[in-house]
Amino acid sequence: MADTALDALIEALRRLPGVGQKSAQRVAFHLLQHDRDGARRLAHALDVAAERVHHCARCHTFTEDEVCPVCRDPERDARLLCVVETPADQHALERSGGYRGLYFVLMGRLSPLDGIGAGDIGAAELIERASDGTVQEVILATSFTAEGEVTAHALAQALRSRGLKVTRLARGVPAGSEIEYVDLGTIAHALVDRR
Ligand SMILES: [Zn+2]
C-alpha cells in the first residue's frame, strides 16, 4: 500500500502500459512541480471518461452512447463487417478512407499464454452479430503479428462453419505489423485486395 499521496500517484501511474517506476516518478514530479492545472485537468478528464465511456452494444468500440455513431450511420454499408483488434485500428481504417462498412472491435486478440481466450474477445458476440442476416462478408483486419494471425484463423473457422463469407486484409501489410501503425495507402490497398 502507498504511504503518501505522492506514493499513491506514482503507483497509479505505474499501472499504465509501458510505464515503469522511473517514468512514473518523472511524470508525477513534473505534474506536481510544473503543471498542477494540467494535473487537475487530467484527473477530471479521466474521471469523466471512466464514468461516461462504455462499449457500443453492437460493435464493442468505445462510445458514450448505447450504440456508437458509426453503427447508427445509415450511410454505412451494413453488408460489410470489418473485425479489428482495437479502437485505434478502427480509426486507422477510417482514416484510410477506403472502407464504408461497419465494424466489430475485439478489444484484444487471442493470446493463450496471457490467458486471453475466445470469451475475452467477444467471439460469440461477433458470430451472433455477423449472423444478423444483413452481413454478407466479414473482413478480418486483425494485426499481422503471430497472435493476430491466430485470432484471424480461429475466427475465420468459426464464422465459415456458420456459412459466412470471410476475407482477410491482403498481404500488402508487412508481417508483424500492428494495423494502427501501417500507413494509410497500404491499408487502403490491403482492403481492396482482400481475399
Ligand atoms: Zn458501434
Residues whose N, C-alpha, C, O or C-beta is under 5 A from the ligand:
A	BS01	ZN	C56 R58 C59 H60 V67 C68 C71
